[in-house]
Amino acid sequence: MSNENREIVEVDLAERSYQIVICTDELSQFAGIARRWLDEFAHWKSETPQAMIVSDSNVAPLYGQTVLENLRNDGWRVELFVIEAGEASKSLASTGKIYDALVESQADRKTCIIALGGGVVGDLAGFAAATYARGLPLIQLPTTLLADVDSSVGGKVGVNHPRGKNLIGAFHQPLGVFIDTACLQSLPERDYRSGLAEVVKYGVILDAEFFEYLEEHVDRINGMNPEVLREIVSKSCRLKADIVEEDEFERSGLRAILNYGHTFAHAYETLCGYGELTHGEAVAIGMVDASCLAEKMGRIDTHVVDRQKKLLEDLRLPTVLPENVSLSPETVLSCMKLDKKTVAGRLRFILPTRVGHVEVVPDVPEKVVQQILEQRLSRK
């Protein structure tokens, strides 16, 4: 910890190692930290580093000018590119627009892409950085809790395909991640809640003590206490970094545990249409689905399911699909088979054995999954 308002999480990936800075009310310090990260990447100090900030129509009016002026005052040559807010912008068409802007600005391979926004911006800008000129340096500057604890950390970037979420992507580690928790104050409450689902996920899959901490601090989490926010963000980032360090490219299977609840969630997001559910809402529902599946298979008892459900509900997250959504088990199963976690058409799930530990379970029988879907989709 550098001071009482800052935490540092180190992500050790050899030559791709980087820092995650978690602070409060320190956005004015971003330019100096970003310059250091870029200097270390480029192995030379430039008096006029070049960057393109990619943001969206919601975030840019709030923080775009602040970050732009902060960088320019530090001697950067920088432009701001703004996309329309929303999941629909996470597309190849939007990627092409970023490419056009980079060409127009005469970007070179040391031009830094700065992703200022939530998960859509981070994934899209990261994918553009990974693919333009065979790779540009990237800095993540997330402004949502979901991006803070999930999408900004680990190097997975990409865009959606009409048939599935995140089907087109790459691994591209950032130079660093700068998280100012004060940005969370401007979030709509629904988006803040969405991020809490991923925080709960880390407790379920990796750390029973962290899960208990969340249970014990529900009121302060709901009240956005700054100290508690830094704690839950830094702990979540540390837990994810530990996994990424062991399985950066998702080859050993260890990193797959980060997808707990996501097989159900991605199917719901795709079938409901992007926007009906936030990602975190879908993950919250998907985690309860997965725990019910684990209980059905005899891997956990009802108490584990109930603890997850209670914590999610206490954090004001949904645990079943909305009443206006009607999906058949067959439709959901069909969509699941397109998921990247499915191998040769065989369903594979991340399932808990207790709070704090999950396992990859291959070849889960379709009949059992269908039974859980029938139960859960009927909201019983």
N, C-alpha and C positions, 0 to 999 in steps of 0.2 A: 504494500500500500504506500503510495507516494505522499498522500495527506489524508485527512479525515473524510474528504469528499471524493476520493479516487481509489479505485481498485485496478490492479493490472493482472490480467490472465495471460500467461505465455503459452503459445501453441507451438510445440516442438515438432517441426516437420523438416529437419535438416535445412537445406538451402531455401526451403519455402516456409520457414518458421516466421511467425508474426506475433504481434501483441494485440490484445483486446483491452482497450482502455474504457473503464466504466466510471463515470463521474456525474456530478450534478452541478448545473449552472456553469459549465466551463466551455461552452461552444466557442467562445472567443479565443480559446487556446488551440483550436483545431489546426489552424494553418501551420503553426510551428511544429506540431507533432507530425502532420502530414508531410511537411518538407523533410523532416528527419527520415521518415520511412522511405520517401522517394529517393533521397540521397543515398541511403543504404542499398536500395535496389539498383540504382543506376551506377553505383561505384564512382560517382563524380558529383560535385556540388555545382548546381546551376544557379545563377543569380536570377534567372527567369524561368522557373519550371512552368510547364504547360499542363493544363487540365481541362476536362469537360465535366461539369456537374450534370448528372442526369437525375431529374426529379419529376414529380407529377403535379397535376393541377390542384391537388389538395395541399401538398406539402410545400411546394415552391413559394406560394404567397406567405407562408409562415416563417420559413427558414432560408429560402433560396437567396434572398438579397443579403442576409446576415453572413452566410457562408461565402458568398461571392465577394463581398467587400472585405471580409476577413482575409481571404486568400490574396486579393489584389493589393491590400495594404501590406502584405508580406512579400510582395514582388512577383506574384504569379501572373501568368497570362492565362486567363480562364474564361470560359463561356458557360452559360446555363441553358440546357436543353430540357424542355418540359413536355411530358407525354400526358395524355388524358388519364385521370385516375381510374382505377378499376382493373379487375382481372382480365378483361377483354384486351387490354393493352399488352398483355404478356404473350406476344405473338411474333411470328417471323416478319409480319408487316411492320411492326414497331421497331424491330431490330434493324430493318432496312432503313428506316428513317434516321436512326442513330448513325448508321454507316454513312448516310448522305451528309449528316452534319459534321462527322469527323473528316470526311473528304473535303468539305467546304472550308473547314478550319485548318486544313493542311496538317492534320495530326501525324505525328511520327511514332515510332515504337516506344518512345519514352513519355508520350502523352498519357497522363493518368486519368482514368475514369473514376469519378467519385459518385457513388450511388447514394443519393440523399432521399430517403423515403422508407416505405415499408417493404414487405417481401416481394411484391410485384416489381418494384423499381430495382431492388437488389438483384433479383434473379435475371431480369431483362438486361440491366446495365452490365451485370457480370457476364452474361452470355455474349453481349456485344464486345466486351473487353477480351473475352477468351478467344474470339474468332476474328476480330479485325486485325489485319496485318500479322496474323498468326499469334496474337497475344499482346495486349496492352496491360500495364500495371493498373491495379484496381484497389480502391479504398472503399470500404463499406462504412457509411454513416447512417445507420438505421434510426428511424424515428418512431417505430412502433415496438411494443413489447414482443410481439411475435417475431419480428425481424431481429430484435436484440438477442433473443435466446435461441433462435433456430436458424433462419435462412441466411443471416449474415455471417455465420460461423461454419467453417467446414469446407467451403470451396465448391459446393454444388450450385451450379447456375443453369438456367435454361428457360424455355418457353413452352407454352401449351400447344397441343394439337387438338383440332376439333373432336377427335375420338378419345382424348385422354390428357390428363394433367401431367406436365413436366416430361412429356415423351421425347422432347428434343433438348439436349443439353450437353454439358461438359463439366469437368472438374477444373476449377481455376481459383487457386488460393489468393486471397487479398494480400496487399502489403501490410494491412492492419485494419482493425475495426475500432471505430470511435463511437462510444455510446454515451450520450448525455441523457440521463433519466429525466431531466426537466422537460424534455420534448414530449414525454408521455402525458404531461398535463394538458396538452392540446388535442389528445386523442378523443374521438367519440368513445363513450363508455363501452359500446359493443366491441370496438376494436381492442380496447384494453382487456376486456374479458377474454377475447379470442386468444390473446397471448398467454393468458394464465393457463390455458389448457396444455400448452407445451411445457410450461413450468411444472405442472402436476405430473406430466409424463416422465420427466427426469426422476422424480421421486419414486414413481412406480417401477421404472425399469432399472434403476441404478442405486438408489440411496434411500433406505427406509427412514434414516434419521432426518433427511431433508423433507420427506413426506410428512413426518411428524411436526417438523418446524412449520410447514405450511398449514397444517391443521391447527397448530397453536397460535398462529399469527393471522388468522382469517380477517379479523377486524382491521388490523393495520394494513394488510394487503388490499382490502376493499377500500380503505381510506387513502391509499397511495402514499404511505409514510416513506419519506426519502431514504432513510437508513435501511428499512426493510426492502425497498425496491432495489437498492444497490446490492444487498445481500442475495436476494433471489436471482437477480440477473447474473451476478458474478458466479454464484454457485452453479446455475444452469449452464453458463458458458464453460466453466471448468469441467463439468461432467461431460458435456458434449466434446470438448477438446480432448479429454482423455480417450474417448472412443475414436475420434478422428486420427489421433496420433498412432493408434494401433491398426487402423484400417482405413487409411486415407481414401482409397479408391473403391471401397466397398467390395473387396475381393475375398476376404477371409470369412465374411459372414457376420463379424462382430458388429460392424457399423449398422447392419440391418436392424438391430434392436431399436435404433432410433425411430424406426417406422412403426412402433407400437400404436395400434389403433388406426393406422393410415390406410390399410387395405380397404377397410370399410369406408373410411373418410373420403378417400379419393373417388370411390364409386359414387358416394352421395353427392359430392361436389359436381362431378361430371353429369350425373343424371338429373340433378335438380336445376342445372344451369348455373354457371358461375355467377355468384351474387346472392342466390337464395340463402345459402349458408356461408358464413365466413369459414376460413380454413380451420381456425381454432374451434369453432362450434362443431364442425364436422369431426374433428379429432376427438373432442370431448364425447360425442355420441359414439364414435368408433372405438374409443377405449372401453366404454361400458360394454359395447357389443363383444369386443375381444375378451373381456373378463368373463362375460356370460358364457362365451364359447369355451374358455378355459375351465370354468366350473362344470359345464356339461361334459367335458372330457375327463373330469376328475382330477384336474391339476391344482385347483384351489378350492377353498370352501366359500360359502356365501358371505362370510365376514369380510373377505378381501374385496369382493364385488361391492358390498355395501359401503365400505370405507371410501372407495374411489367415488362412488356415486354421491355420497354425502359431501365430500370435499368439493367436487365439481359443482354441486347444487349450492353449497355455501358460498362459492365464488361466482354464483349467478350465471352458470353455464348450463346449456341444455344437455339432457342425457337421453332424450329420444327425439326423433324427427318431428318437425312442426306438424300440426294438425292438417295444414293445407297441402302437405306433401304426401302423395300416394304412389308407392313403388311396390312392384311385385318382387318376391324373392328371386324369381328366375331372371328378371332384368338386372338385379343387383349382382347376382352370380356371374352373369355374362360379362358385365362390365369389369368385375374383379379379375377375370381371366386376361384382360389386357394390361393389368397392373405389372409394373416392372419387377415386383417381388414374386410374381408367379413364374414358375420354371416349367417349361414344356407343357403348359396348360394345367399343371398341378398346383393346387392352392397351397400356399405357404403362409403361415401366420406367425406373428410375434405374440407369445402368450405368457402370462405371469405364472410363476410357481409360488410366489409370495410377494408382498409389498417389498420392493427393492431389488427384485430379480425377475428377469424374463428369459425365455429361450426361443430360438427359431424352431418352429415345428413344421416340417415338410409333410406333404401328402395328407393334409387334413381332409377327411371324407366330405364330399360335397353334401351328402345327406345330412350330416351333422350341422354344417354351415347353414343349410337351408332351414333346418329346424329352428336354429337361433334367429335367422332372419324372419321367419314366420312369426315367432314370438315377439321380436323387437319391433317389426314393422307394424304389427297390430297394436303396439304400445301396451302390451300386457305387463 
